[in-house]
């Protein structure tokens, strides 16, 4: 479980992420890569959600997106950065900070996590990087 002070910090960052998405060539490159990963699930009948999240992953802190998910649906969250030497990861948590068991994919600057929630509600999607260096990223999600 995430400690309450860390969880509060993550929630504060989530508000910033949702309120002021980053723009520019680096984010466009990240978005293309994230959409390529998401394309794999499109072939299996998943539909891509229109609104991506993009920004800069701060050093040592995950970026957090809040999403409302519906029980019975299946979801994949795909993320990418343009920093080739960086390893990123995608993790899913309940609104209370409990990790959710998910299928994962990780290949350096590309990562994804997928699951089917047993309960509808608010979930938190955390994108982290491994080197402690701020890097641009993009997160998209697919559902069916």
N, C-alpha and C positions, 0 to 999 in steps of 0.2 A: 504494500500500500504506500502511496506517496505521503510523506510527512506533511502536516497541515501548513507549515510556513512555505514549503516548496510548492504545495498545491495552490496556495494563494498567489504565489509569484507566477505560476503557470497561467492561472486564470487572468491575472492582470495583463500578461503578455498577449493572451488570446484576444482581448478587447482591442489592443493596439493592432494586431494582425488583421482583424476583421475590419477595422475602421480606416486603415490607411495602406492599401496594397501598394507594393513597390512596382515601378515600371522601368522599362529600359531594355536594351539589347540583351543583357545577361538574363533577365527574367523571361524574355521571349524564348531564349535558348532553353532555359529550364522548363518552360511550359511545353515546348515541342517534345522534349525528352519524356516528360510526365505523360503526355498524351500518347506517345508511342507505347509506353508500358500499358496504359489503360486500354489501348487498342486490342491487346491480347484478350481482354475480357469482353470486349464488344463482340468478338467473334462467337462468344458463348451466350449471346443474348443480353448482355448487360448494356444499359443505357448510360451515357455520360452525363453527369450533372453539368449544367452550363457555366456555373460560377467557380473559377479556380481561386485558390488562395496563393498569394505570392508575397515574397518579402525577403528579408535578410535573416538568416539564422544567426542569432547572436552567439558570441563565444561562450561555450559552456552551458548554454540554456536551450531547451527545446522550444520550437514554435508550436503553438497550440491552436487548434481550430475546434470550435464547438459545433456539433451537428445533432439534429433531431433525427433519430432513426426509428423505423417501424419494424416491429417483430414480424417475422415471417419473410421479410425481404433479405436478400443477400447483398453485401457491399464489398467493394474493393477500393482502397485508398492508395493512390500512386503518387510518389514524390520523386523529384529529381533536382540536382544541382548541376551547375556547369563546371564545378571544381573537380576535375578528373581524379585528383589524388585524395579526395574526401570520401569517406564512407558515411552514408546516411542511413537512418532507420526510421520506420513508421511503427508506432505503438498505439494501441487503442485502450482507453480507460472508461469506466463508468463515470457518471457525473460526481461520484464520491471519491474518485481517484483509485478505484480498484482495477488492476490490469485485467483485460479481457483476453481470453485465449483466442488466437487468430492464426490463420495460415500466413506465412510471411515469404517475401522475396527480397533478396538483397544482393546487389551487384555493384559495389563501389558507390558511385554517385547516383544510383538508381535504387529505389526501394518501394515495397508495397506491402499492405496487410489487408487481409480479407476475412470477413466473418458474417454470420447471420445472428442478429441479436434475438434472444429469447424474450426480451421485454422491450416495448417501445419506450423511448425517452431520450434524454440528452446524453451524448457520449462525447468524449474528448479525444481528438486525434493529435498525437505528439510526433513532430518530426525533429530528429536530432542528428547532429553531425559529430564525427569522431575526433577531429584535430583541434578543437577549441579555437577555430578561426572563423570569423564571420564570413558566410558565403550566401549568395542568392539561392533561392529555391522556389519551387512551385509544387503545389499539392492539388490533385484533382480526385474526384471520386465517381465511381460507377455503381449502379444498382440494378437489381432485377427482383 
